[in-house]
Amino acid sequence: MSNKDLKFVDLFAGAGGLSEGLAEAGFRGLFANEIIPEYAQTYKKNHSSTKVKISDIKAIDPKQMRKELHIEREELDLIAGGPPCQGFSINAPVRTMLDDRNHLFKEYLRFVDAFAPRAVVIENVPYALQRIRHVMSCK
């Protein structure tokens, strides 16, 4: 399989920096999600062949998205993304589990479960990754 055959989905995509690196490595983006319209518009300009949805990730059904993309479970090569980490960061003025953003990584995991990709790249701060590992071990 060549890199040109590798397909990915980018969640919490921002303006598309992670997708740009993947594209330069030969991956092809199929879908990206970003809640902030200005960031999503920048993403669209730089990745015009990728379907971009401007929406709260909680409002997206990953199984329906997989159908729209014509991807069977276990066919996608990669899910990439960086769920918000402000509530976990050591630089945050207040670190608290009450910050709703701290739970958005579960939305990322919903997509991982629905797509069952060959690989996952999740970018975040160390404390968030500890929390993700804990949630995964409880499944």
BELMOZI-V934892 format. One record per residue. PSI is psi as a letter, one per 30 degrees, with the letter a starting at -180 (* if undefined). NEAR is the number of other C-alpha atoms within 10 Angstrom. Layout:
((PSI,NEAR) (PSI,NEAR))
This chain:
((k,5) (l,7) (f,12) (f,11) (f,10) (k,18) (k,21) (l,24) (k,24) (j,26) (k,26) (h,22) (f,24) (b,23) (f,21) (g,25) (e,12) (e,16) (e,26) (e,17) (e,11) (e,20) (e,18) (f,9) (f,12) (g,15) (l,20) (k,22) (k,23) (e,17) (k,22) (k,26) (k,23) (k,23) (f,16) (j,15) (e,14) (e,13) (e,15) (e,23) (e,18) (e,14) (e,23) (e,18) (e,12) (f,15) (i,21) (f,11) (f,12) (k,19) (k,14) (k,21) (k,18) (j,15) (l,14) (k,13) (f,19) (f,12) (f,8) (k,14) (j,12) (e,19) (e,17) (e,11) (e,15) (e,18) (e,11) (e,10) (f,12) (h,10) (k,15) (l,14) (k,16) (g,15) (f,15) (k,20) (e,19) (k,23) (k,25) (l,23) (l,24) (i,19) (l,22) (k,19) (g,22) (e,19) (f,21) (f,22) (k,17) (f,13) (f,9) (k,11) (e,9) (k,12) (k,14) (k,13) (f,11) (f,9) (j,13) (f,10) (f,14) (f,19) (g,18) (f,16) (f,23) (e,15) (e,18) (e,22) (f,18) (e,16) (e,21) (e,21) (e,14) (e,17) (f,23) (h,19) (l,20) (f,14) (l,13) (k,16) (j,12) (k,16) (k,15) (a,17) (l,16) (e,13) (e,14) (e,21) (e,16) (e,11) (e,15) (e,15) (e,11) (e,11) (e,13) (e,11) (f,8) (f,6) (*,5))
